Amino acid sequence: MIISPSILSADFANLKADIKKVEPYVKWLHIDVMDGHFVPNISIGVPVVKSVRKATNLFLDTHLMIENPQNYVEAFYKAGSNLITVHYEATLDNTLNVINQIKNLGLKAGLSIKPKTKVSEIEKYIDFCDLILVMTVEPGFGGQSFMNDCALKIKEIKELSKKEDLIIQVDGGINNNTAKICTKYGANSLVAGSYIYGAEDIEHAIKSLTEK
């Protein structure tokens, strides 16, 4: 199980310190990039990712919740991302080209879907990806409640994929209870922000996400 703490819930005035808090317990770090257009919130951009790269050797799992992601893939690659996930809804007819653009840079490529997007819409792209990200909240803000219906997509993706090493990641409302639901359906990566950074004991919070 890959746990990818989301720095969206970290203290940005003490970002390096908050990264160090999770560093001993995880191998990945999730970075949510929002542009205020594709989702109704603005978060961080290339300069912050570049600074995060200098602060840690963790695998940088960069989630682009932005319009026209193909215009920014190279910049986030240069900033130090190891994996870039784009939204199907932001690429549509250009999806495969963007996936290949990411992979041609030597990065792992992810494809994400919003709660209202059906798995059937991305079926033909699944096995071109290294990771499929299932959003179990509407993307844009942390701390939202988990949408149980969206978790059913995990099982559907797992059944459709022929790739044994496909990473099925879930983001949104993840805690020790919803993590068990995701794991049951076949998820092997979980993104958690407020559950981890809002915990009194961060180590315990992270470990609780992997308990069956």
N, C-alpha and C positions, 0 to 999 in steps of 0.2 A: 504494500500500500504506500503510495507516494502522497505525503502530506505537504501541501504547498501553502504556507501562511500568506495571507494577503496583506500587503503593507498599506492597503487603503484604510485599514483600521489602526495603523501605527500612529505614533506621535511624530508628525513631520518636523517638529522643532528639534526632535531627538531621534531622527530616523536611524542613524548609524547605531545608536545604543539599542533601539528596538529590534534592529536586525540581529544584533549580537545576542539578544535574549532568546531568539529561536534557533540560532545557528547550531548549537550543540545537538539539537534534537531532530533536525530535518536536513534534507539535501537540496530541496527546491525552495524558491521564493516566488510568490505570485505578484505580478505587477499589473495593476489595472490602469489602462490608458483610456481616458474618456475625453471627447472633444466638444461636448455640449450640443452636438447636432444629432449624431446617431443615438446617443442616450442623453437624457436631460440632466447631465452633470458634467463638470470639468474636473479632471484630477491632475495628472502629471504628464510630462512629455519627455522628449529625448534627453535634455540636460539632467533630469533627475535619475533616469536610468543609467546614464553615464557615471553619475556620482555613486549610485548603488553598486555598480560594477567595481568601482575602486574600493568600496567598503567591505566587500565580501567575495568569497570564491564559490558561493552557492550557485546552483543552476538557476538561471533567470528565466522564469516562465512568464513571458510577456503577452498579455491579453489585450488586443487592440479593439476597443469598442468605439470605432471611429469610421467615418465615411471615407471612401476611396483609400482603403488601407494600402493598396499597391504603391501609392505615392510615398509611403513612409516606411515600408519594410526595410529598405537598405539603411536608412538612418538608425532604426532601432537595432539592426544587426551591428552596425558600427559602434553603437552605444554599449554593446556587450550582451545582448540577449542571446540565450541559447536555444530558445523555442519561441516561435511567434504564432499566436492563435488569432485568426481573423474570424469575423462573423459571416456566415453564409448570407445573411440578409443584407450585408454591405457589399457583397461581391456578385451574387446572383449569377448571371451568364458568364462572368469572368472568374468564377471560383477556381477552376482547375489551373488557370494561368497564374493566379496569386499563390496557390499551393506550390506550384513548380518554382515560382520566383523565390519563395522562402527556402525551398530545398536546394535550389541551385547555389544558394549562398552558404550551404553546408550546415544549415540549421534544421532542427526538427520543426515540422509544420502541423499546426492544429487548426481545426475548424469548429466553430461554436454555433449553437442554435439557441434562439430565444424560446421562452415557454410556449408561445403560440405556433412555432414552426414544427411541422411534422417531420419525423425521421425519414419518411419516404422521399421528402424533398432533397435530402442529401445522400440518399442511398448510393448513388453512383460515384460519390466522392470519398466514401468512407475509407476504402482500402488504399487510397492515394495518400492518406494522412498518417501521421505518427500518433496523433491525439484527436479525440473528439470531445468537446466540452459541452456538457448538458447544463444549461442554466435552469436552476430551480427557483429563481426569483426573476423579476423583470430587471434587466441590467441597468445600473446607474447609481444605485445607492446601497451601502452596506447596512447590515442589521435587519433585513427583511425576513419575513416568515417563509419557511420551506413549502413549496408547492408539491404535495404528494403525487399528483397526477403526472408531473414531469419526470418523476423517478422511473416510471414505467418505460421511458425511452431508453434507459440504460440497458435493460434486458433486450429490447428490440435491436439496438445497435450491436450488442454482443452476438446476437443470433445472425445478423446480416453479414458481419465481418468474417473474412477468411484469414485475417491476420492474428496470429497467436499473441503477438507482442503489441497489439493496439492498446494504447492508453485511453481508458474511458474516464474522463475527469468530470466531477460535479462541483458546481459553484452556486452557492446561495442558501442561506439559512442552515449551514452545516454546524451540527453540534454532536455530542456523544450519542444522542438518540437517532437523529436523521442520518448520521453516518452509517448506522447499522442497516437502515433501509437501503441505502445506496450500495453498500457492500453485498447485501443479499441479492441484489439484482445484477451484480457483476462489475461495479465500479472498482477501479484500482488506483484512483487518484482523487483526493478531496482537497478543495480549497476552503479555507476557513479564515475569517478575519476577526470579527468581533468576539467570537467564541474563544479564540486564542489570546488576542491582545486585551480582552476584557477580563481574563481569568486572573485570579490571585496567584495561582500556581500554573505557569505556562507549560512547564514540562508535563505535568499531570494532564492538562487539557489536550496537549498534542497526543500523548499516549492513549488517552481515552477514545480518540478517533479511530484507533486501530483495534480496539477490543471487540470481540465477536459476541 
